[in-house]
Amino acid sequence: MPGTPKKDHGPIVPGARVRVRAGGGARSAWVLGVVVDDYAAEADVSAGHEWAPVRRWAVATDDGTLVFADDDGIEAAPPDES
């Protein structure tokens, strides 16, 4: 996907088409997928450990993997990439 992703292409809700960072860090590739679930309530709660933090979004990517992401690693897919 060329360029830097742009924001505000629609709401992010279960069933929405999105771009998500596959992997950790700002250099990870953006991939397309569909939001499976929103774990907002669980993501705000400390589970008592730092080694496996709860991520807000579960996304089924087009290549068949399941990716968990926070708000800064997901965005609604533009219509031309849906």
PyMOL Python script that loads the backbone (N, CA, C, O; Angstrom):
from pymol import cmd

cmd.read_pdbstr("""\
ATOM      1  N   MET A   1       0.829  -1.168   0.000  1.00  0.00           N
ATOM      2  CA  MET A   1       0.000   0.000   0.000  1.00  0.00           C
ATOM      3  C   MET A   1       0.876   1.233   0.000  1.00  0.00           C
ATOM      4  O   MET A   1       1.630   1.463   0.945  1.00  0.00           O
ATOM      5  N   PRO A   2       0.786   2.003  -1.016  1.00  0.00           N
ATOM      6  CA  PRO A   2       1.661   3.160  -1.108  1.00  0.00           C
ATOM      7  C   PRO A   2       1.266   4.269  -0.158  1.00  0.00           C
ATOM      8  O   PRO A   2       0.099   4.424   0.203  1.00  0.00           O
ATOM      9  N   GLY A   3       2.261   5.032   0.235  1.00  0.00           N
ATOM     10  CA  GLY A   3       2.009   6.240   1.016  1.00  0.00           C
ATOM     11  C   GLY A   3       1.600   5.985   2.445  1.00  0.00           C
ATOM     12  O   GLY A   3       1.488   4.846   2.900  1.00  0.00           O
ATOM     13  N   THR A   4       1.384   7.076   3.129  1.00  0.00           N
ATOM     14  CA  THR A   4       0.933   7.033   4.507  1.00  0.00           C
ATOM     15  C   THR A   4      -0.577   6.940   4.536  1.00  0.00           C
ATOM     16  O   THR A   4      -1.251   7.704   3.845  1.00  0.00           O
ATOM     17  N   PRO A   5      -1.132   6.019   5.322  1.00  0.00           N
ATOM     18  CA  PRO A   5      -2.586   5.901   5.389  1.00  0.00           C
ATOM     19  C   PRO A   5      -3.233   7.201   5.848  1.00  0.00           C
ATOM     20  O   PRO A   5      -2.659   7.951   6.638  1.00  0.00           O
ATOM     21  N   LYS A   6      -4.420   7.453   5.347  1.00  0.00           N
ATOM     22  CA  LYS A   6      -5.181   8.644   5.713  1.00  0.00           C
ATOM     23  C   LYS A   6      -6.335   8.238   6.613  1.00  0.00           C
ATOM     24  O   LYS A   6      -6.895   7.152   6.465  1.00  0.00           O
ATOM     25  N   LYS A   7      -6.686   9.098   7.531  1.00  0.00           N
ATOM     26  CA  LYS A   7      -7.728   8.814   8.518  1.00  0.00           C
ATOM     27  C   LYS A   7      -9.105   9.255   8.044  1.00  0.00           C
ATOM     28  O   LYS A   7      -9.243   9.889   6.998  1.00  0.00           O
ATOM     29  N   ASP A   8     -10.127   8.908   8.832  1.00  0.00           N
ATOM     30  CA  ASP A   8     -11.499   9.386   8.682  1.00  0.00           C
ATOM     31  C   ASP A   8     -12.194   8.919   7.408  1.00  0.00           C
ATOM     32  O   ASP A   8     -12.723   9.735   6.653  1.00  0.00           O
ATOM     33  N   HIS A   9     -12.196   7.616   7.168  1.00  0.00           N
ATOM     34  CA  HIS A   9     -12.934   7.064   6.041  1.00  0.00           C
ATOM     35  C   HIS A   9     -14.215   6.384   6.513  1.00  0.00           C
ATOM     36  O   HIS A   9     -14.855   5.675   5.736  1.00  0.00           O
ATOM     37  N   GLY A  10     -14.596   6.584   7.759  1.00  0.00           N
ATOM     38  CA  GLY A  10     -15.814   5.994   8.290  1.00  0.00           C
ATOM     39  C   GLY A  10     -15.570   5.415   9.671  1.00  0.00           C
ATOM     40  O   GLY A  10     -14.438   5.378  10.154  1.00  0.00           O
ATOM     41  N   PRO A  11     -16.650   4.963  10.301  1.00  0.00           N
ATOM     42  CA  PRO A  11     -16.528   4.422  11.660  1.00  0.00           C
ATOM     43  C   PRO A  11     -15.865   3.048  11.670  1.00  0.00           C
ATOM     44  O   PRO A  11     -15.983   2.274  10.720  1.00  0.00           O
ATOM     45  N   ILE A  12     -15.178   2.772  12.744  1.00  0.00           N
ATOM     46  CA  ILE A  12     -14.597   1.446  12.937  1.00  0.00           C
ATOM     47  C   ILE A  12     -15.492   0.709  13.919  1.00  0.00           C
ATOM     48  O   ILE A  12     -15.554   1.042  15.102  1.00  0.00           O
ATOM     49  N   VAL A  13     -16.178  -0.288  13.406  1.00  0.00           N
ATOM     50  CA  VAL A  13     -17.104  -1.115  14.180  1.00  0.00           C
ATOM     51  C   VAL A  13     -16.965  -2.547  13.677  1.00  0.00           C
ATOM     52  O   VAL A  13     -16.448  -2.756  12.580  1.00  0.00           O
ATOM     53  N   PRO A  14     -17.413  -3.545  14.450  1.00  0.00           N
ATOM     54  CA  PRO A  14     -17.379  -4.913  13.934  1.00  0.00           C
ATOM     55  C   PRO A  14     -18.089  -5.004  12.581  1.00  0.00           C
ATOM     56  O   PRO A  14     -19.196  -4.495  12.403  1.00  0.00           O
ATOM     57  N   GLY A  15     -17.428  -5.662  11.644  1.00  0.00           N
ATOM     58  CA  GLY A  15     -17.940  -5.789  10.287  1.00  0.00           C
ATOM     59  C   GLY A  15     -17.374  -4.766   9.317  1.00  0.00           C
ATOM     60  O   GLY A  15     -17.537  -4.908   8.105  1.00  0.00           O
ATOM     61  N   ALA A  16     -16.706  -3.726   9.836  1.00  0.00           N
ATOM     62  CA  ALA A  16     -16.149  -2.671   8.978  1.00  0.00           C
ATOM     63  C   ALA A  16     -14.862  -3.139   8.308  1.00  0.00           C
ATOM     64  O   ALA A  16     -14.084  -3.901   8.882  1.00  0.00           O
ATOM     65  N   ARG A  17     -14.660  -2.674   7.104  1.00  0.00           N
ATOM     66  CA  ARG A  17     -13.427  -2.945   6.354  1.00  0.00           C
ATOM     67  C   ARG A  17     -12.371  -1.941   6.829  1.00  0.00           C
ATOM     68  O   ARG A  17     -12.622  -0.736   6.862  1.00  0.00           O
ATOM     69  N   VAL A  18     -11.188  -2.448   7.195  1.00  0.00           N
ATOM     70  CA  VAL A  18     -10.153  -1.601   7.787  1.00  0.00           C
ATOM     71  C   VAL A  18      -8.771  -1.929   7.236  1.00  0.00           C
ATOM     72  O   VAL A  18      -8.562  -2.950   6.580  1.00  0.00           O
ATOM     73  N   ARG A  19      -7.835  -1.026   7.525  1.00  0.00           N
ATOM     74  CA  ARG A  19      -6.405  -1.294   7.375  1.00  0.00           C
ATOM     75  C   ARG A  19      -5.846  -1.378   8.786  1.00  0.00           C
ATOM     76  O   ARG A  19      -6.202  -0.579   9.652  1.00  0.00           O
ATOM     77  N   VAL A  20      -4.975  -2.343   9.009  1.00  0.00           N
ATOM     78  CA  VAL A  20      -4.408  -2.562  10.335  1.00  0.00           C
ATOM     79  C   VAL A  20      -2.921  -2.852  10.183  1.00  0.00           C
ATOM     80  O   VAL A  20      -2.493  -3.433   9.186  1.00  0.00           O
ATOM     81  N   ARG A  21      -2.137  -2.446  11.175  1.00  0.00           N
ATOM     82  CA  ARG A  21      -0.704  -2.753  11.157  1.00  0.00           C
ATOM     83  C   ARG A  21      -0.509  -4.214  11.549  1.00  0.00           C
ATOM     84  O   ARG A  21      -0.959  -4.652  12.607  1.00  0.00           O
ATOM     85  N   ALA A  22       0.163  -4.951  10.688  1.00  0.00           N
ATOM     86  CA  ALA A  22       0.463  -6.358  10.965  1.00  0.00           C
ATOM     87  C   ALA A  22       1.832  -6.427  11.626  1.00  0.00           C
ATOM     88  O   ALA A  22       2.855  -6.307  10.952  1.00  0.00           O
ATOM     89  N   GLY A  23       1.856  -6.617  12.914  1.00  0.00           N
ATOM     90  CA  GLY A  23       3.110  -6.635  13.658  1.00  0.00           C
ATOM     91  C   GLY A  23       3.208  -5.409  14.542  1.00  0.00           C
ATOM     92  O   GLY A  23       2.330  -4.547  14.528  1.00  0.00           O
ATOM     93  N   GLY A  24       4.269  -5.339  15.301  1.00  0.00           N
ATOM     94  CA  GLY A  24       4.449  -4.209  16.197  1.00  0.00           C
ATOM     95  C   GLY A  24       5.354  -3.149  15.608  1.00  0.00           C
ATOM     96  O   GLY A  24       6.285  -3.460  14.866  1.00  0.00           O
ATOM     97  N   GLY A  25       5.088  -1.925  15.931  1.00  0.00           N
ATOM     98  CA  GLY A  25       5.967  -0.845  15.515  1.00  0.00           C
ATOM     99  C   GLY A  25       5.493  -0.080  14.303  1.00  0.00           C
ATOM    100  O   GLY A  25       4.682  -0.559  13.510  1.00  0.00           O
ATOM    101  N   ALA A  26       6.020   1.117  14.182  1.00  0.00           N
ATOM    102  CA  ALA A  26       5.613   2.032  13.117  1.00  0.00           C
ATOM    103  C   ALA A  26       6.060   1.576  11.736  1.00  0.00           C
ATOM    104  O   ALA A  26       5.530   2.062  10.736  1.00  0.00           O
ATOM    105  N   ARG A  27       7.009   0.666  11.648  1.00  0.00           N
ATOM    106  CA  ARG A  27       7.495   0.211  10.342  1.00  0.00           C
ATOM    107  C   ARG A  27       6.760  -1.031   9.851  1.00  0.00           C
ATOM    108  O   ARG A  27       7.076  -1.542   8.777  1.00  0.00           O
ATOM    109  N   SER A  28       5.800  -1.521  10.604  1.00  0.00           N
ATOM    110  CA  SER A  28       5.029  -2.691  10.192  1.00  0.00           C
ATOM    111  C   SER A  28       4.145  -2.350   9.000  1.00  0.00           C
ATOM    112  O   SER A  28       3.707  -1.210   8.843  1.00  0.00           O
ATOM    113  N   ALA A  29       3.891  -3.338   8.173  1.00  0.00           N
ATOM    114  CA  ALA A  29       3.069  -3.138   6.974  1.00  0.00           C
ATOM    115  C   ALA A  29       1.595  -2.988   7.335  1.00  0.00           C
ATOM    116  O   ALA A  29       1.111  -3.592   8.293  1.00  0.00           O
ATOM    117  N   TRP A  30       0.892  -2.176   6.553  1.00  0.00           N
ATOM    118  CA  TRP A  30      -0.554  -2.057   6.677  1.00  0.00           C
ATOM    119  C   TRP A  30      -1.186  -3.141   5.815  1.00  0.00           C
ATOM    120  O   TRP A  30      -0.801  -3.309   4.658  1.00  0.00           O
ATOM    121  N   VAL A  31      -2.159  -3.885   6.365  1.00  0.00           N
ATOM    122  CA  VAL A  31      -2.874  -4.916   5.619  1.00  0.00           C
ATOM    123  C   VAL A  31      -4.372  -4.668   5.743  1.00  0.00           C
ATOM    124  O   VAL A  31      -4.828  -4.022   6.687  1.00  0.00           O
ATOM    125  N   LEU A  32      -5.127  -5.184   4.788  1.00  0.00           N
ATOM    126  CA  LEU A  32      -6.582  -5.025   4.798  1.00  0.00           C
ATOM    127  C   LEU A  32      -7.247  -6.182   5.525  1.00  0.00           C
ATOM    128  O   LEU A  32      -6.735  -7.301   5.545  1.00  0.00           O
ATOM    129  N   GLY A  33      -8.406  -5.889   6.124  1.00  0.00           N
ATOM    130  CA  GLY A  33      -9.166  -6.922   6.806  1.00  0.00           C
ATOM    131  C   GLY A  33     -10.514  -6.402   7.246  1.00  0.00           C
ATOM    132  O   GLY A  33     -10.930  -5.307   6.867  1.00  0.00           O
ATOM    133  N   VAL A  34     -11.197  -7.206   8.059  1.00  0.00           N
ATOM    134  CA  VAL A  34     -12.524  -6.873   8.577  1.00  0.00           C
ATOM    135  C   VAL A  34     -12.494  -6.983  10.095  1.00  0.00           C
ATOM    136  O   VAL A  34     -11.967  -7.952  10.639  1.00  0.00           O
ATOM    137  N   VAL A  35     -13.061  -5.990  10.781  1.00  0.00           N
ATOM    138  CA  VAL A  35     -13.115  -6.006  12.243  1.00  0.00           C
ATOM    139  C   VAL A  35     -14.033  -7.142  12.694  1.00  0.00           C
ATOM    140  O   VAL A  35     -15.180  -7.243  12.259  1.00  0.00           O
ATOM    141  N   VAL A  36     -13.505  -7.990  13.573  1.00  0.00           N
ATOM    142  CA  VAL A  36     -14.260  -9.114  14.111  1.00  0.00           C
ATOM    143  C   VAL A  36     -14.924  -8.730  15.430  1.00  0.00           C
ATOM    144  O   VAL A  36     -16.074  -9.086  15.683  1.00  0.00           O
ATOM    145  N   ASP A  37     -14.183  -7.994  16.272  1.00  0.00           N
ATOM    146  CA  ASP A  37     -14.732  -7.623  17.579  1.00  0.00           C
ATOM    147  C   ASP A  37     -14.020  -6.392  18.121  1.00  0.00           C
ATOM    148  O   ASP A  37     -12.895  -6.075  17.735  1.00  0.00           O
ATOM    149  N   ASP A  38     -14.713  -5.707  19.029  1.00  0.00           N
ATOM    150  CA  ASP A  38     -14.201  -4.523  19.708  1.00  0.00           C
ATOM    151  C   ASP A  38     -14.128  -4.846  21.195  1.00  0.00           C
ATOM    152  O   ASP A  38     -15.155  -5.060  21.839  1.00  0.00           O
ATOM    153  N   TYR A  39     -12.921  -4.880  21.739  1.00  0.00           N
ATOM    154  CA  TYR A  39     -12.710  -5.199  23.149  1.00  0.00           C
ATOM    155  C   TYR A  39     -12.421  -3.949  23.972  1.00  0.00           C
ATOM    156  O   TYR A  39     -11.545  -3.969  24.837  1.00  0.00           O
ATOM    157  N   ALA A  40     -13.141  -2.868  23.716  1.00  0.00           N
ATOM    158  CA  ALA A  40     -12.889  -1.591  24.391  1.00  0.00           C
ATOM    159  C   ALA A  40     -12.959  -1.723  25.909  1.00  0.00           C
ATOM    160  O   ALA A  40     -12.102  -1.184  26.610  1.00  0.00           O
ATOM    161  N   ALA A  41     -13.953  -2.422  26.425  1.00  0.00           N
ATOM    162  CA  ALA A  41     -14.107  -2.551  27.876  1.00  0.00           C
ATOM    163  C   ALA A  41     -12.930  -3.306  28.491  1.00  0.00           C
ATOM    164  O   ALA A  41     -12.450  -2.941  29.564  1.00  0.00           O
ATOM    165  N   GLU A  42     -12.470  -4.346  27.823  1.00  0.00           N
ATOM    166  CA  GLU A  42     -11.359  -5.138  28.337  1.00  0.00           C
ATOM    167  C   GLU A  42     -10.019  -4.422  28.173  1.00  0.00           C
ATOM    168  O   GLU A  42      -9.123  -4.600  28.997  1.00  0.00           O
ATOM    169  N   ALA A  43      -9.872  -3.621  27.126  1.00  0.00           N
ATOM    170  CA  ALA A  43      -8.604  -2.938  26.865  1.00  0.00           C
ATOM    171  C   ALA A  43      -8.310  -1.862  27.900  1.00  0.00           C
ATOM    172  O   ALA A  43      -7.150  -1.509  28.113  1.00  0.00           O
ATOM    173  N   ASP A  44      -9.343  -1.339  28.543  1.00  0.00           N
ATOM    174  CA  ASP A  44      -9.153  -0.298  29.551  1.00  0.00           C
ATOM    175  C   ASP A  44      -8.823  -0.857  30.929  1.00  0.00           C
ATOM    176  O   ASP A  44      -8.512  -0.095  31.845  1.00  0.00           O
ATOM    177  N   VAL A  45      -8.885  -2.171  31.089  1.00  0.00           N
ATOM    178  CA  VAL A  45      -8.663  -2.806  32.384  1.00  0.00           C
ATOM    179  C   VAL A  45      -7.274  -3.428  32.417  1.00  0.00           C
ATOM    180  O   VAL A  45      -6.881  -4.136  31.490  1.00  0.00           O
ATOM    181  N   SER A  46      -6.536  -3.162  33.481  1.00  0.00           N
ATOM    182  CA  SER A  46      -5.232  -3.789  33.639  1.00  0.00           C
ATOM    183  C   SER A  46      -5.434  -5.240  34.045  1.00  0.00           C
ATOM    184  O   SER A  46      -6.160  -5.535  34.994  1.00  0.00           O
ATOM    185  N   ALA A  47      -4.788  -6.137  33.323  1.00  0.00           N
ATOM    186  CA  ALA A  47      -4.916  -7.564  33.622  1.00  0.00           C
ATOM    187  C   ALA A  47      -3.880  -8.020  34.641  1.00  0.00           C
ATOM    188  O   ALA A  47      -3.780  -9.211  34.934  1.00  0.00           O
ATOM    189  N   GLY A  48      -3.114  -7.088  35.178  1.00  0.00           N
ATOM    190  CA  GLY A  48      -2.126  -7.437  36.179  1.00  0.00           C
ATOM    191  C   GLY A  48      -0.788  -7.858  35.608  1.00  0.00           C
ATOM    192  O   GLY A  48       0.082  -8.336  36.337  1.00  0.00           O
ATOM    193  N   HIS A  49      -0.622  -7.684  34.313  1.00  0.00           N
ATOM    194  CA  HIS A  49       0.659  -8.007  33.690  1.00  0.00           C
ATOM    195  C   HIS A  49       0.910  -7.056  32.527  1.00  0.00           C
ATOM    196  O   HIS A  49      -0.025  -6.557  31.901  1.00  0.00           O
ATOM    197  N   GLU A  50       2.166  -6.819  32.253  1.00  0.00           N
ATOM    198  CA  GLU A  50       2.550  -5.921  31.160  1.00  0.00           C
ATOM    199  C   GLU A  50       3.035  -6.681  29.931  1.00  0.00           C
ATOM    200  O   GLU A  50       3.161  -6.089  28.859  1.00  0.00           O
ATOM    201  N   TRP A  51       3.307  -7.958  30.058  1.00  0.00           N
ATOM    202  CA  TRP A  51       3.908  -8.715  28.966  1.00  0.00           C
ATOM    203  C   TRP A  51       2.915  -9.096  27.874  1.00  0.00           C
ATOM    204  O   TRP A  51       3.337  -9.452  26.773  1.00  0.00           O
ATOM    205  N   ALA A  52       1.619  -9.035  28.137  1.00  0.00           N
ATOM    206  CA  ALA A  52       0.611  -9.368  27.119  1.00  0.00           C
ATOM    207  C   ALA A  52      -0.587  -8.436  27.275  1.00  0.00           C
ATOM    208  O   ALA A  52      -1.653  -8.862  27.720  1.00  0.00           O
ATOM    209  N   PRO A  53      -0.417  -7.162  26.910  1.00  0.00           N
ATOM    210  CA  PRO A  53      -1.523  -6.215  27.081  1.00  0.00           C
ATOM    211  C   PRO A  53      -2.705  -6.555  26.173  1.00  0.00           C
ATOM    212  O   PRO A  53      -2.533  -7.089  25.077  1.00  0.00           O
ATOM    213  N   VAL A  54      -3.893  -6.238  26.648  1.00  0.00           N
ATOM    214  CA  VAL A  54      -5.110  -6.460  25.864  1.00  0.00           C
ATOM    215  C   VAL A  54      -5.196  -5.381  24.796  1.00  0.00           C
ATOM    216  O   VAL A  54      -5.048  -4.197  25.098  1.00  0.00           O
ATOM    217  N   ARG A  55      -5.431  -5.774  23.562  1.00  0.00           N
ATOM    218  CA  ARG A  55      -5.601  -4.847  22.444  1.00  0.00           C
ATOM    219  C   ARG A  55      -7.091  -4.643  22.204  1.00  0.00           C
ATOM    220  O   ARG A  55      -7.896  -5.536  22.472  1.00  0.00           O
ATOM    221  N   ARG A  56      -7.456  -3.476  21.701  1.00  0.00           N
ATOM    222  CA  ARG A  56      -8.868  -3.148  21.541  1.00  0.00           C
ATOM    223  C   ARG A  56      -9.544  -3.906  20.404  1.00  0.00           C
ATOM    224  O   ARG A  56     -10.651  -4.415  20.581  1.00  0.00           O
ATOM    225  N   TRP A  57      -8.910  -3.991  19.255  1.00  0.00           N
ATOM    226  CA  TRP A  57      -9.567  -4.494  18.049  1.00  0.00           C
ATOM    227  C   TRP A  57      -9.059  -5.871  17.639  1.00  0.00           C
ATOM    228  O   TRP A  57      -7.857  -6.135  17.685  1.00  0.00           O
ATOM    229  N   ALA A  58      -9.984  -6.753  17.237  1.00  0.00           N
ATOM    230  CA  ALA A  58      -9.641  -8.032  16.609  1.00  0.00           C
ATOM    231  C   ALA A  58     -10.013  -7.904  15.140  1.00  0.00           C
ATOM    232  O   ALA A  58     -11.151  -7.572  14.809  1.00  0.00           O
ATOM    233  N   VAL A  59      -9.045  -8.170  14.250  1.00  0.00           N
ATOM    234  CA  VAL A  59      -9.254  -8.004  12.811  1.00  0.00           C
ATOM    235  C   VAL A  59      -8.854  -9.281  12.083  1.00  0.00           C
ATOM    236  O   VAL A  59      -7.743  -9.782  12.258  1.00  0.00           O
ATOM    237  N   ALA A  60      -9.766  -9.806  11.265  1.00  0.00           N
ATOM    238  CA  ALA A  60      -9.459 -10.928  10.379  1.00  0.00           C
ATOM    239  C   ALA A  60      -8.914 -10.334   9.088  1.00  0.00           C
ATOM    240  O   ALA A  60      -9.644  -9.673   8.350  1.00  0.00           O
ATOM    241  N   THR A  61      -7.636 -10.567   8.814  1.00  0.00           N
ATOM    242  CA  THR A  61      -7.021  -9.979   7.625  1.00  0.00           C
ATOM    243  C   THR A  61      -7.373 -10.790   6.383  1.00  0.00           C
ATOM    244  O   THR A  61      -7.817 -11.934   6.474  1.00  0.00           O
ATOM    245  N   ASP A  62      -7.165 -10.177   5.227  1.00  0.00           N
ATOM    246  CA  ASP A  62      -7.479 -10.831   3.958  1.00  0.00           C
ATOM    247  C   ASP A  62      -6.640 -12.080   3.713  1.00  0.00           C
ATOM    248  O   ASP A  62      -7.047 -12.958   2.953  1.00  0.00           O
ATOM    249  N   ASP A  63      -5.471 -12.168   4.351  1.00  0.00           N
ATOM    250  CA  ASP A  63      -4.638 -13.361   4.164  1.00  0.00           C
ATOM    251  C   ASP A  63      -4.969 -14.470   5.159  1.00  0.00           C
ATOM    252  O   ASP A  63      -4.298 -15.502   5.184  1.00  0.00           O
ATOM    253  N   GLY A  64      -6.006 -14.260   5.985  1.00  0.00           N
ATOM    254  CA  GLY A  64      -6.482 -15.307   6.881  1.00  0.00           C
ATOM    255  C   GLY A  64      -5.925 -15.275   8.286  1.00  0.00           C
ATOM    256  O   GLY A  64      -6.238 -16.161   9.082  1.00  0.00           O
ATOM    257  N   THR A  65      -5.111 -14.286   8.624  1.00  0.00           N
ATOM    258  CA  THR A  65      -4.588 -14.202   9.984  1.00  0.00           C
ATOM    259  C   THR A  65      -5.494 -13.332  10.848  1.00  0.00           C
ATOM    260  O   THR A  65      -6.286 -12.538  10.342  1.00  0.00           O
ATOM    261  N   LEU A  66      -5.362 -13.497  12.141  1.00  0.00           N
ATOM    262  CA  LEU A  66      -6.099 -12.681  13.099  1.00  0.00           C
ATOM    263  C   LEU A  66      -5.103 -11.737  13.747  1.00  0.00           C
ATOM    264  O   LEU A  66      -4.094 -12.172  14.301  1.00  0.00           O
ATOM    265  N   VAL A  67      -5.390 -10.435  13.677  1.00  0.00           N
ATOM    266  CA  VAL A  67      -4.502  -9.407  14.214  1.00  0.00           C
ATOM    267  C   VAL A  67      -5.249  -8.649  15.300  1.00  0.00           C
ATOM    268  O   VAL A  67      -6.419  -8.306  15.132  1.00  0.00           O
ATOM    269  N   PHE A  68      -4.574  -8.387  16.413  1.00  0.00           N
ATOM    270  CA  PHE A  68      -5.132  -7.568  17.480  1.00  0.00           C
ATOM    271  C   PHE A  68      -4.407  -6.234  17.467  1.00  0.00           C
ATOM    272  O   PHE A  68      -3.179  -6.195  17.387  1.00  0.00           O
ATOM    273  N   ALA A  69      -5.163  -5.130  17.547  1.00  0.00           N
ATOM    274  CA  ALA A  69      -4.563  -3.801  17.419  1.00  0.00           C
ATOM    275  C   ALA A  69      -5.212  -2.808  18.369  1.00  0.00           C
ATOM    276  O   ALA A  69      -6.352  -2.980  18.800  1.00  0.00           O
ATOM    277  N   ASP A  70      -4.453  -1.762  18.683  1.00  0.00           N
ATOM    278  CA  ASP A  70      -4.982  -0.628  19.432  1.00  0.00           C
ATOM    279  C   ASP A  70      -5.451   0.432  18.442  1.00  0.00           C
ATOM    280  O   ASP A  70      -5.284   0.276  17.233  1.00  0.00           O
ATOM    281  N   ASP A  71      -6.034   1.506  18.956  1.00  0.00           N
ATOM    282  CA  ASP A  71      -6.578   2.565  18.104  1.00  0.00           C
ATOM    283  C   ASP A  71      -5.541   3.181  17.169  1.00  0.00           C
ATOM    284  O   ASP A  71      -5.880   3.583  16.056  1.00  0.00           O
ATOM    285  N   ASP A  72      -4.286   3.260  17.601  1.00  0.00           N
ATOM    286  CA  ASP A  72      -3.268   3.882  16.751  1.00  0.00           C
ATOM    287  C   ASP A  72      -2.748   2.964  15.648  1.00  0.00           C
ATOM    288  O   ASP A  72      -1.935   3.389  14.828  1.00  0.00           O
ATOM    289  N   GLY A  73      -3.202   1.716  15.616  1.00  0.00           N
ATOM    290  CA  GLY A  73      -2.750   0.777  14.601  1.00  0.00           C
ATOM    291  C   GLY A  73      -3.849   0.300  13.674  1.00  0.00           C
ATOM    292  O   GLY A  73      -3.707  -0.727  13.010  1.00  0.00           O
ATOM    293  N   ILE A  74      -4.954   1.049  13.625  1.00  0.00           N
ATOM    294  CA  ILE A  74      -6.089   0.649  12.790  1.00  0.00           C
ATOM    295  C   ILE A  74      -6.765   1.894  12.230  1.00  0.00           C
ATOM    296  O   ILE A  74      -6.776   2.947  12.868  1.00  0.00           O
ATOM    297  N   GLU A  75      -7.322   1.765  11.046  1.00  0.00           N
ATOM    298  CA  GLU A  75      -8.109   2.858  10.459  1.00  0.00           C
ATOM    299  C   GLU A  75      -9.083   2.272   9.448  1.00  0.00           C
ATOM    300  O   GLU A  75      -8.847   1.196   8.899  1.00  0.00           O
ATOM    301  N   ALA A  76     -10.168   2.976   9.208  1.00  0.00           N
ATOM    302  CA  ALA A  76     -11.144   2.538   8.210  1.00  0.00           C
ATOM    303  C   ALA A  76     -10.483   2.546   6.839  1.00  0.00           C
ATOM    304  O   ALA A  76      -9.735   3.465   6.505  1.00  0.00           O
ATOM    305  N   ALA A  77     -10.764   1.523   6.054  1.00  0.00           N
ATOM    306  CA  ALA A  77     -10.183   1.435   4.710  1.00  0.00           C
ATOM    307  C   ALA A  77     -10.878   2.420   3.782  1.00  0.00           C
ATOM    308  O   ALA A  77     -12.100   2.565   3.827  1.00  0.00           O
ATOM    309  N   PRO A  78     -10.105   3.095   2.942  1.00  0.00           N
ATOM    310  CA  PRO A  78     -10.713   3.986   1.951  1.00  0.00           C
ATOM    311  C   PRO A  78     -11.571   3.171   0.979  1.00  0.00           C
ATOM    312  O   PRO A  78     -11.291   1.995   0.750  1.00  0.00           O
ATOM    313  N   PRO A  79     -12.605   3.780   0.411  1.00  0.00           N
ATOM    314  CA  PRO A  79     -13.490   3.045  -0.505  1.00  0.00           C
ATOM    315  C   PRO A  79     -12.751   2.390  -1.671  1.00  0.00           C
ATOM    316  O   PRO A  79     -13.162   1.324  -2.130  1.00  0.00           O
ATOM    317  N   ASP A  80     -11.683   2.996  -2.153  1.00  0.00           N
ATOM    318  CA  ASP A  80     -10.957   2.424  -3.290  1.00  0.00           C
ATOM    319  C   ASP A  80     -10.123   1.203  -2.913  1.00  0.00           C
ATOM    320  O   ASP A  80      -9.586   0.533  -3.795  1.00  0.00           O
ATOM    321  N   GLU A  81     -10.005   0.899  -1.614  1.00  0.00           N
ATOM    322  CA  GLU A  81      -9.270  -0.279  -1.157  1.00  0.00           C
ATOM    323  C   GLU A  81     -10.179  -1.306  -0.509  1.00  0.00           C
ATOM    324  O   GLU A  81      -9.693  -2.311   0.010  1.00  0.00           O
ATOM    325  N   SER A  82     -11.455  -1.086  -0.525  1.00  0.00           N
ATOM    326  CA  SER A  82     -12.388  -2.004   0.134  1.00  0.00           C
ATOM    327  C   SER A  82     -12.689  -3.216  -0.692  1.00  0.00           C
ATOM    328  O   SER A  82     -13.459  -4.078  -0.268  1.00  0.00           O
TER     329      SER A  82
END
""", "prot")
cmd.dss("prot")
cmd.show_as("cartoon", "prot")
cmd.util.cbc("prot")
cmd.orient("prot")
